[in-house]
Amino acid sequence: MPLQSTNPHNNKLIKNYKEDSPRQIETKLRGMQAGFKNWRQASFAQRAALLKAVAAELEKQKHELAKMMALEMGKPLAKGTIEVEKCAWVCKYYAQHGKQMLADELIETSYSKSFVTYNPLGTILAIMPWNYPFWQVFRCLAPNLMAGNTVILKHAANVSACAMAIKKIFEAAQAPSGVFDVLMVDYHAIDSVLEHAAIAAVTLTGSTKAGKAVAAKAGSLLKKSVMELGGADAYVVLKDADVEMAAKECVGSRLKNGGQSCISAKRFIVDKAIIGKFTDAMVENMKKVTMGNPLVGNFDLGPMARMDLRNSLHEQVLRSEMKGARIYWGGTVSEVNGAYYPCTILTDVTPGMPAFDEELFGPVAAIIEAKDEAHAIALANQSNFGLGGAVFTKNAKKGEKIAATMIEAGSVFVNIQVNSDPRLPFGGIKESGYGRELGVLGIKEFSNIKSVAVR
C-alpha cells in the first residue's frame, strides 16, 4: 500500500510514495550499523561541522521547505519559515555546546580517579508526527548526532516529501554514509524494525496510543525509549491576573500551529471572579485571526492537516455539547472543500466531557470555571496528561511557586505560553510520556552513562 501525501486545502492527492521492501529496509539498517561504527569515532569538532553545514542548508532552503509544509499539512508559509529557522538554531546550539554538555564529570571517591563519561548508544529509530514535519525531527537529530549516535527516521506518511527533503539536506551537507537515513514504511513495519540488531533505542512523538504500543515493544526488547505524547495542557488564570495579557497569550498558545501542537494550551481554568471578562477577551482575540490557503496571503491559520482529523475534532465538540458544554464562539464546520475548522470557544466545560478529558488537537478552547486558586490547581491536575501548563498572575513569586511545586507537568511557564527551547529540557509525565529532549538532559538521554574508576 502506498504512503499518501494529500493537500489539506483542497483534499487533492499530491503524490503516492512506494513503501520500502523488506530487502530495502534491511539494507538501510545495515548501513546505519556500519555508519555508527565510524560516526561514534568522529570528534566533537567533526560532529559540530556537520550540524553547522546542515544548519546552513536549512537556512538556504527555508522558503522551499516552508512551501512543502504548506502543501502537505497546511502550515502557513510564514510559520513554516519560522519552523525551519528554529531547526537551524537547534543544530547550531548543539554544535556550539554539545562538547561541554558531554564532558567527563569527575567524582571524588576513595579511588585514585573516578569519573562519569558519556558514550553513544547506537542508531536511534525516530518515529515522528506530521504537525511539525521538520522541528520534531531536528529536535531529535541535533543532540543525538552531536552525542555520536546515528538516526533513522520513520516519518508520518502524509509528510513524506518533508522526510525526503531532510535526507537531501544531509546529502547536500555531505554527511557521512549511515549517519542519517529515512525509512519509507507505515506503522505495520515498526515492530520488525525495532527488533533489528541495528536499532539501539527509539524515540516517538505522537499519540498516547501509539506511544504505549511502541514503548511496550521496546520494553520487551530492553531497548531504551523516549515518549513525547499527547497533552491536555491547562493554563490557570488566577483572579489577580492581567486579563487582557493572559487572554492574548492563551489564544496564541491555543492556536499555535493551528491548535495542532502537543504543547498548545487546551484547557483554560479561570477564577470565577474574572471568567466573564476573560471569555470576552478570548473572543476579541479570536475575532482578529485570519484563515485561508496557506500558500496564498499572510493568514494566521491554514486548514487542519487532514479531513479525518478535522472530523474527529468536530465530533469531540459535539459530544462535549451533548454533555452540557456551550459552544460560545465558532463550532460551525465550513462548507469549503478542505480541512478547515473555525476558531472555537467552549464554555461551561467540566470533568467528564471530551473537552476536559481528551486532547483537542485543533483550534478549540475549553474554558473551565474555578471557585478559587486551590480549586483551579486541582482542576489543572485532574488529567491523565502532564506535558505543559501555565499560570497567570500579577504575583510572579506566587506564580513561580505554583509552577514549580503544584502543577503536574513537564514544563510550566508563568505569564507566558509554553514553548520548546533548545536550552531547556522538554517532555512530559503521566500519559504525556517520559524522558526528555533538548537541553543538557536531552543530549544525555541516549547515552551510555558510564562510571570509570582507576586505582
GUDREN-895882 format. One record per residue (C-alpha): x, y, z; residue in three letters; residue number from 0. Coordinates in nm, 3 decimals, m for minus. Layout:
BEGIN
x,y,z,type,seq
X,Y,Z,Ala,NUM .
...
// end
This chain:
BEGIN
x,y,z,type,seq
0.000,0.000,0.000,Met,0 .
0.148,0.341,m0.094,Pro,1 .
0.216,0.622,0.150,Leu,2 .
m0.010,0.911,0.055,Gln,3 .
0.055,1.284,0.070,Ser,4 .
m0.262,1.495,0.030,Thr,5 .
m0.311,1.872,0.020,Asn,6 .
m0.548,1.955,0.312,Pro,7 .
m0.651,2.283,0.146,His,8 .
m0.840,2.103,m0.131,Asn,9 .
m0.811,1.733,m0.042,Asn,10 .
m0.625,1.663,m0.367,Lys,11 .
m0.364,1.389,m0.379,Leu,12 .
m0.012,1.528,m0.408,Ile,13 .
0.179,1.204,m0.450,Lys,14 .
0.190,0.836,m0.366,Asn,15 .
0.517,0.707,m0.224,Tyr,16 .
0.617,0.344,m0.256,Lys,17 .
0.695,0.167,0.071,Glu,18 .
1.040,0.020,0.124,Asp,19 .
1.058,m0.353,0.064,Ser,20 .
1.194,m0.583,0.337,Pro,21 .
1.520,m0.601,0.142,Arg,22 .
1.544,m0.220,0.124,Gln,23 .
1.475,m0.193,0.497,Ile,24 .
1.746,m0.447,0.573,Glu,25 .
1.995,m0.262,0.352,Thr,26 .
1.924,0.069,0.522,Lys,27 .
1.952,m0.076,0.871,Leu,28 .
2.281,m0.249,0.794,Arg,29 .
2.404,0.080,0.651,Gly,30 .
2.316,0.253,0.977,Met,31 .
2.503,m0.015,1.171,Gln,32 .
2.815,0.044,0.967,Ala,33 .
2.771,0.419,0.983,Gly,34 .
2.753,0.421,1.362,Phe,35 .
3.086,0.240,1.395,Lys,36 .
3.251,0.529,1.213,Asn,37 .
3.044,0.816,1.348,Trp,38 .
3.098,0.726,1.713,Arg,39 .
3.471,0.777,1.649,Gln,40 .
3.419,1.123,1.498,Ala,41 .
3.550,1.409,1.708,Ser,42 .
3.319,1.670,1.855,Phe,43 .
3.463,1.914,1.602,Ala,44 .
3.366,1.684,1.314,Gln,45 .
3.015,1.634,1.452,Arg,46 .
2.974,2.008,1.504,Ala,47 .
3.092,2.077,1.149,Ala,48 .
2.818,1.853,1.010,Leu,49 .
2.549,2.022,1.221,Leu,50 .
2.668,2.363,1.106,Lys,51 .
2.659,2.252,0.743,Ala,52 .
2.306,2.116,0.792,Val,53 .
2.201,2.445,0.954,Ala,54 .
2.337,2.635,0.655,Ala,55 .
2.138,2.415,0.417,Glu,56 .
1.821,2.467,0.622,Leu,57 .
1.862,2.843,0.611,Glu,58 .
1.938,2.832,0.238,Lys,59 .
1.627,2.625,0.160,Gln,60 .
1.386,2.762,0.423,Lys,61 .
1.134,2.910,0.178,His,62 .
1.113,2.595,m0.032,Glu,63 .
1.077,2.382,0.281,Leu,64 .
0.803,2.612,0.414,Ala,65 .
0.614,2.567,0.087,Lys,66 .
0.646,2.191,0.126,Met,67 .
0.486,2.207,0.472,Met,68 .
0.207,2.431,0.343,Ala,69 .
0.125,2.178,0.072,Leu,70 .
0.146,1.862,0.284,Glu,71 .
m0.005,1.967,0.618,Met,72 .
m0.146,2.318,0.578,Gly,73 .
0.104,2.531,0.770,Lys,74 .
0.104,2.898,0.654,Pro,75 .
0.425,2.994,0.476,Leu,76 .
0.547,3.246,0.734,Ala,77 .
0.505,2.997,1.017,Lys,78 .
0.678,2.726,0.816,Gly,79 .
0.975,2.955,0.759,Thr,80 .
0.998,3.017,1.134,Ile,81 .
0.993,2.640,1.195,Glu,82 .
1.286,2.582,0.960,Val,83 .
1.482,2.867,1.120,Glu,84 .
1.427,2.704,1.459,Lys,85 .
1.569,2.379,1.320,Cys,86 .
1.882,2.563,1.212,Ala,87 .
1.904,2.715,1.560,Trp,88 .
1.893,2.378,1.737,Val,89 .
2.169,2.246,1.508,Cys,90 .
2.391,2.545,1.579,Lys,91 .
2.313,2.532,1.951,Tyr,92 .
2.432,2.175,1.993,Tyr,93 .
2.726,2.231,1.762,Ala,94 .
2.837,2.506,1.999,Gln,95 .
2.755,2.348,2.336,His,96 .
2.746,1.970,2.282,Gly,97 .
3.109,1.903,2.369,Lys,98 .
3.078,2.085,2.701,Gln,99 .
2.749,1.912,2.781,Met,100 .
2.907,1.570,2.736,Leu,101 .
3.234,1.643,2.914,Ala,102 .
3.355,1.383,3.164,Asp,103 .
3.240,1.455,3.520,Glu,104 .
3.499,1.397,3.792,Leu,105 .
3.359,1.235,4.107,Ile,106 .
3.550,1.244,4.437,Glu,107 .
3.584,0.891,4.577,Thr,108 .
3.846,0.678,4.755,Ser,109 .
3.988,0.574,4.417,Tyr,110 .
4.285,0.745,4.254,Ser,111 .
4.048,0.879,3.993,Lys,112 .
3.680,0.832,3.920,Ser,113 .
3.454,0.994,3.670,Phe,114 .
3.137,0.961,3.465,Val,115 .
3.170,0.959,3.087,Thr,116 .
2.904,0.962,2.816,Tyr,117 .
2.926,0.717,2.526,Asn,118 .
2.685,0.696,2.231,Pro,119 .
2.437,0.407,2.225,Leu,120 .
2.398,0.342,1.853,Gly,121 .
2.129,0.403,1.594,Thr,122 .
1.813,0.570,1.720,Ile,123 .
1.481,0.497,1.549,Leu,124 .
1.291,0.828,1.538,Ala,125 .
0.916,0.792,1.484,Ile,126 .
0.788,1.140,1.414,Met,127 .
0.449,1.309,1.352,Pro,128 .
0.319,1.544,1.086,Trp,129 .
0.243,1.856,1.290,Asn,130 .
0.597,1.995,1.289,Tyr,131 .
0.748,1.800,0.998,Pro,132 .
1.095,1.948,1.040,Phe,133 .
1.119,2.069,1.401,Trp,134 .
1.013,1.741,1.559,Gln,135 .
1.283,1.562,1.360,Val,136 .
1.564,1.808,1.425,Phe,137 .
1.476,1.825,1.793,Arg,138 .
1.587,1.461,1.795,Cys,139 .
1.861,1.479,1.532,Leu,140 .
2.077,1.762,1.662,Ala,141 .
2.152,1.634,2.015,Pro,142 .
2.182,1.271,1.909,Asn,143 .
2.423,1.333,1.622,Leu,144 .
2.634,1.552,1.846,Met,145 .
2.635,1.271,2.105,Ala,146 .
2.774,1.030,1.844,Gly,147 .
2.454,0.841,1.776,Asn,148 .
2.306,0.793,1.430,Thr,149 .
1.938,0.837,1.346,Val,150 .
1.697,0.666,1.109,Ile,151 .
1.363,0.839,1.059,Leu,152 .
1.018,0.690,1.017,Lys,153 .
0.804,0.996,0.944,His,154 .
0.427,1.032,0.919,Ala,155 .
0.302,0.917,0.578,Ala,156 .
0.128,1.244,0.493,Asn,157 .
0.457,1.440,0.515,Val,158 .
0.670,1.202,0.311,Ser,159 .
0.804,1.484,0.091,Ala,160 .
0.931,1.659,0.405,Cys,161 .
1.102,1.338,0.516,Ala,162 .
1.281,1.303,0.184,Met,163 .
1.375,1.672,0.192,Ala,164 .
1.556,1.616,0.523,Ile,165 .
1.751,1.330,0.367,Lys,166 .
1.851,1.556,0.077,Lys,167 .
1.963,1.826,0.322,Ile,168 .
2.205,1.580,0.481,Phe,169 .
2.330,1.476,0.140,Glu,170 .
2.387,1.841,0.047,Ala,171 .
2.573,1.889,0.376,Ala,172 .
2.796,1.593,0.278,Gln,173 .
2.702,1.382,0.579,Ala,174 .
2.898,1.057,0.606,Pro,175 .
2.716,0.744,0.493,Ser,176 .
2.500,0.584,0.761,Gly,177 .
2.467,0.891,0.985,Val,178 .
2.107,0.963,0.884,Phe,179 .
1.851,0.786,0.667,Asp,180 .
1.476,0.763,0.611,Val,181 .
1.257,0.454,0.622,Leu,182 .
0.958,0.477,0.389,Met,183 .
0.730,0.246,0.586,Val,184 .
0.395,0.252,0.760,Asp,185 .
0.335,0.155,1.123,Tyr,186 .
0.296,m0.215,1.042,His,187 .
0.675,m0.237,0.994,Ala,188 .
0.774,m0.078,1.326,Ile,189 .
0.794,m0.397,1.533,Asp,190 .
1.031,m0.571,1.294,Ser,191 .
1.249,m0.260,1.264,Val,192 .
1.270,m0.233,1.644,Leu,193 .
1.371,m0.598,1.664,Glu,194 .
1.666,m0.542,1.432,His,195 .
2.009,m0.552,1.594,Ala,196 .
2.097,m0.218,1.433,Ala,197 .
1.843,m0.029,1.646,Ile,198 .
1.970,0.063,1.992,Ala,199 .
1.679,0.281,2.107,Ala,200 .
1.361,0.452,1.990,Val,201 .
1.207,0.794,2.034,Thr,202 .
0.846,0.864,1.941,Leu,203 .
0.646,1.183,1.926,Thr,204 .
0.278,1.116,1.871,Gly,205 .
m0.040,0.990,2.030,Ser,206 .
m0.058,0.817,2.366,Thr,207 .
m0.198,0.507,2.195,Lys,208 .
0.098,0.485,1.955,Ala,209 .
0.341,0.559,2.236,Gly,210 .
0.210,0.278,2.454,Lys,211 .
0.241,0.028,2.169,Ala,212 .
0.597,0.126,2.075,Val,213 .
0.707,0.158,2.438,Ala,214 .
0.575,m0.191,2.513,Ala,215 .
0.766,m0.336,2.220,Lys,216 .
1.085,m0.150,2.311,Ala,217 .
1.049,m0.266,2.671,Gly,218 .
1.013,m0.627,2.565,Ser,219 .
1.344,m0.587,2.379,Leu,220 .
1.511,m0.397,2.664,Leu,221 .
1.578,m0.106,2.430,Lys,222 .
1.563,0.242,2.574,Lys,223 .
1.278,0.466,2.465,Ser,224 .
1.167,0.827,2.497,Val,225 .
0.799,0.906,2.453,Met,226 .
0.671,1.258,2.386,Glu,227 .
0.297,1.207,2.366,Leu,228 .
m0.031,1.396,2.383,Gly,229 .
m0.131,1.673,2.616,Gly,230 .
m0.436,1.849,2.758,Ala,231 .
m0.234,2.142,2.886,Asp,232 .
m0.402,2.356,3.150,Ala,233 .
m0.348,2.731,3.169,Tyr,234 .
m0.453,2.856,3.512,Val,235 .
m0.573,3.217,3.517,Val,236 .
m0.594,3.347,3.874,Leu,237 .
m0.820,3.633,3.980,Lys,238 .
m0.526,3.875,4.010,Asp,239 .
m0.407,3.808,3.653,Ala,240 .
m0.374,4.074,3.384,Asp,241 .
m0.680,3.951,3.194,Val,242 .
m0.604,4.116,2.860,Glu,243 .
m0.245,3.990,2.857,Met,244 .
m0.350,3.644,2.972,Ala,245 .
m0.619,3.614,2.705,Ala,246 .
m0.376,3.718,2.432,Lys,247 .
m0.117,3.461,2.544,Glu,248 .
m0.381,3.192,2.585,Cys,249 .
m0.524,3.244,2.236,Val,250 .
m0.171,3.250,2.094,Gly,251 .
m0.098,2.917,2.260,Ser,252 .
m0.431,2.757,2.173,Arg,253 .
m0.390,2.846,1.805,Leu,254 .
m0.020,2.757,1.786,Lys,255 .
0.025,2.554,1.468,Asn,256 .
m0.349,2.572,1.408,Gly,257 .
m0.407,2.419,1.751,Gly,258 .
m0.222,2.108,1.633,Gln,259 .
0.057,2.116,1.887,Ser,260 .
0.110,1.888,2.183,Cys,261 .
0.209,2.188,2.397,Ile,262 .
m0.057,2.432,2.284,Ser,263 .
m0.297,2.514,2.567,Ala,264 .
m0.614,2.306,2.563,Lys,265 .
m0.792,2.381,2.894,Arg,266 .
m0.828,2.733,3.037,Phe,267 .
m0.906,2.718,3.406,Ile,268 .
m1.023,3.061,3.515,Val,269 .
m1.120,3.204,3.854,Asp,270 .
m1.494,3.269,3.866,Lys,271 .
m1.433,3.634,3.961,Ala,272 .
m1.287,3.712,3.616,Ile,273 .
m1.421,3.436,3.391,Ile,274 .
m1.670,3.660,3.208,Gly,275 .
m1.409,3.925,3.133,Lys,276 .
m1.157,3.660,3.028,Phe,277 .
m1.403,3.485,2.795,Thr,278 .
m1.491,3.814,2.624,Asp,279 .
m1.121,3.891,2.580,Ala,280 .
m1.064,3.546,2.428,Met,281 .
m1.341,3.612,2.176,Val,282 .
m1.198,3.951,2.083,Glu,283 .
m0.857,3.796,2.020,Asn,284 .
m1.005,3.513,1.813,Met,285 .
m1.201,3.762,1.602,Lys,286 .
m0.870,3.900,1.476,Lys,287 .
m0.749,3.561,1.349,Val,288 .
m0.747,3.510,0.973,Thr,289 .
m0.777,3.174,0.798,Met,290 .
m0.715,3.073,0.439,Gly,291 .
m0.499,2.899,0.181,Asn,292 .
m0.155,2.860,0.346,Pro,293 .
0.017,2.917,0.012,Leu,294 .
m0.161,3.248,m0.054,Val,295 .
m0.155,3.555,0.168,Gly,296 .
m0.037,3.605,0.522,Asn,297 .
m0.305,3.407,0.706,Phe,298 .
m0.277,3.312,1.073,Asp,299 .
m0.430,2.968,1.019,Leu,300 .
m0.449,2.724,0.734,Gly,301 .
m0.655,2.407,0.720,Pro,302 .
m0.605,2.125,0.966,Met,303 .
m0.365,1.861,0.839,Ala,304 .
m0.626,1.605,0.727,Arg,305 .
m1.002,1.579,0.687,Met,306 .
m1.028,1.286,0.928,Asp,307 .
m0.858,1.496,1.196,Leu,308 .
m1.099,1.783,1.140,Arg,309 .
m1.397,1.549,1.160,Asn,310 .
m1.270,1.391,1.482,Ser,311 .
m1.225,1.734,1.640,Leu,312 .
m1.578,1.839,1.549,His,313 .
m1.712,1.516,1.692,Glu,314 .
m1.538,1.595,2.024,Gln,315 .
m1.700,1.940,2.023,Val,316 .
m2.046,1.793,1.962,Leu,317 .
m2.003,1.525,2.228,Arg,318 .
m1.896,1.793,2.476,Ser,319 .
m2.204,1.999,2.386,Glu,320 .
m2.427,1.696,2.442,Met,321 .
m2.281,1.665,2.792,Lys,322 .
m2.355,2.028,2.881,Gly,323 .
m2.080,2.241,2.731,Ala,324 .
m2.182,2.557,2.546,Arg,325 .
m2.046,2.647,2.204,Ile,326 .
m1.981,3.011,2.286,Tyr,327 .
m1.795,3.102,1.967,Trp,328 .
m1.744,2.918,1.637,Gly,329 .
m1.808,2.547,1.619,Gly,330 .
m1.967,2.550,1.272,Thr,331 .
m1.795,2.342,1.007,Val,332 .
m1.723,2.533,0.688,Ser,333 .
m1.870,2.419,0.356,Glu,334 .
m1.535,2.496,0.193,Val,335 .
m1.369,2.193,0.033,Asn,336 .
m1.078,2.149,0.269,Gly,337 .
m0.988,2.052,0.624,Ala,338 .
m1.075,2.392,0.768,Tyr,339 .
m1.212,2.429,1.120,Tyr,340 .
m1.308,2.764,1.276,Pro,341 .
m1.163,2.909,1.594,Cys,342 .
m1.400,2.781,1.862,Thr,343 .
m1.460,2.851,2.231,Ile,344 .
m1.645,2.610,2.459,Leu,345 .
m1.768,2.732,2.798,Thr,346 .
m1.932,2.552,3.092,Asp,347 .
m1.679,2.272,3.045,Val,348 .
m1.648,2.026,3.333,Thr,349 .
m1.471,1.695,3.404,Pro,350 .
m1.623,1.404,3.217,Gly,351 .
m1.655,1.594,2.890,Met,352 .
m1.426,1.527,2.593,Pro,353 .
m1.320,1.892,2.604,Ala,354 .
m1.187,1.839,2.957,Phe,355 .
m1.064,1.479,2.949,Asp,356 .
m0.929,1.440,2.594,Glu,357 .
m0.674,1.620,2.381,Glu,358 .
m0.837,1.868,2.143,Leu,359 .
m0.592,1.874,1.853,Phe,360 .
m0.721,2.177,1.668,Gly,361 .
m0.835,2.538,1.725,Pro,362 .
m1.084,2.471,2.005,Val,363 .
m1.051,2.628,2.351,Ala,364 .
m1.222,2.485,2.660,Ala,365 .
m1.296,2.738,2.936,Ile,366 .
m1.344,2.592,3.283,Ile,367 .
m1.460,2.783,3.591,Glu,368 .
m1.266,2.751,3.918,Ala,369 .
m1.405,2.852,4.256,Lys,370 .
m1.067,2.970,4.384,Asp,371 .
m0.693,2.918,4.348,Glu,372 .
m0.686,2.577,4.516,Ala,373 .
m0.974,2.455,4.300,His,374 .
m0.801,2.583,3.986,Ala,375 .
m0.484,2.389,4.066,Ile,376 .
m0.685,2.076,4.143,Ala,377 .
m0.868,2.103,3.810,Leu,378 .
m0.539,2.154,3.626,Ala,379 .
m0.404,1.832,3.776,Asn,380 .
m0.729,1.639,3.718,Gln,381 .
m0.599,1.495,3.393,Ser,382 .
m0.430,1.183,3.262,Asn,383 .
m0.189,1.411,3.075,Phe,384 .
0.105,1.613,3.205,Gly,385 .
0.301,1.776,2.926,Leu,386 .
0.286,2.151,2.979,Gly,387 .
0.096,2.424,3.158,Gly,388 .
0.100,2.787,3.257,Ala,389 .
m0.003,3.015,3.542,Val,390 .
m0.117,3.375,3.502,Phe,391 .
m0.094,3.609,3.799,Thr,392 .
0.044,3.955,3.876,Lys,393 .
0.223,3.799,4.175,Asn,394 .
0.521,3.645,3.994,Ala,395 .
0.661,3.491,4.313,Lys,396 .
0.333,3.311,4.381,Lys,397 .
0.313,3.204,4.017,Gly,398 .
0.665,3.063,4.033,Glu,399 .
0.579,2.856,4.342,Lys,400 .
0.264,2.717,4.182,Ile,401 .
0.453,2.636,3.861,Ala,402 .
0.748,2.475,4.038,Ala,403 .
0.568,2.270,4.303,Thr,404 .
0.194,2.239,4.235,Met,405 .
0.120,2.186,3.865,Ile,406 .
0.181,1.828,3.747,Glu,407 .
0.354,1.870,3.410,Ala,408 .
0.695,1.855,3.245,Gly,409 .
0.701,2.228,3.165,Ser,410 .
0.514,2.507,3.343,Val,411 .
0.560,2.873,3.250,Phe,412 .
0.443,3.185,3.432,Val,413 .
0.267,3.468,3.245,Asn,414 .
0.377,3.333,2.907,Ile,415 .
0.280,3.046,2.683,Gln,416 .
0.484,2.725,2.686,Val,417 .
0.737,2.678,2.407,Asn,418 .
1.002,2.418,2.335,Ser,419 .
1.350,2.568,2.353,Asp,420 .
1.686,2.403,2.271,Pro,421 .
1.821,2.532,2.603,Arg,422 .
1.553,2.370,2.822,Leu,423 .
1.463,2.002,2.871,Pro,424 .
1.128,1.910,2.720,Phe,425 .
0.895,1.619,2.790,Gly,426 .
0.601,1.504,2.998,Gly,427 .
0.469,1.282,3.274,Ile,428 .
0.164,1.057,3.311,Lys,429 .
0.017,0.970,2.967,Glu,430 .
0.214,1.252,2.809,Ser,431 .
0.515,1.023,2.815,Gly,432 .
0.859,1.005,2.972,Tyr,433 .
1.216,1.100,2.905,Gly,434 .
1.346,1.439,2.798,Arg,435 .
1.454,1.602,2.476,Glu,436 .
1.660,1.920,2.437,Leu,437 .
1.881,2.092,2.693,Gly,438 .
2.162,1.907,2.869,Val,439 .
1.931,1.621,2.967,Leu,440 .
1.821,1.573,2.607,Gly,441 .
2.170,1.511,2.473,Ile,442 .
2.232,1.257,2.752,Lys,443 .
1.905,1.060,2.712,Glu,444 .
2.054,0.819,2.459,Phe,445 .
2.400,0.798,2.609,Ser,446 .
2.564,0.515,2.796,Asn,447 .
2.626,0.691,3.127,Ile,448 .
2.942,0.507,3.223,Lys,449 .
3.125,0.514,3.557,Ser,450 .
3.504,0.475,3.543,Val,451 .
3.727,0.423,3.845,Ala,452 .
4.106,0.392,3.847,Val,453 .
4.341,0.279,4.126,Arg,454 .
// end
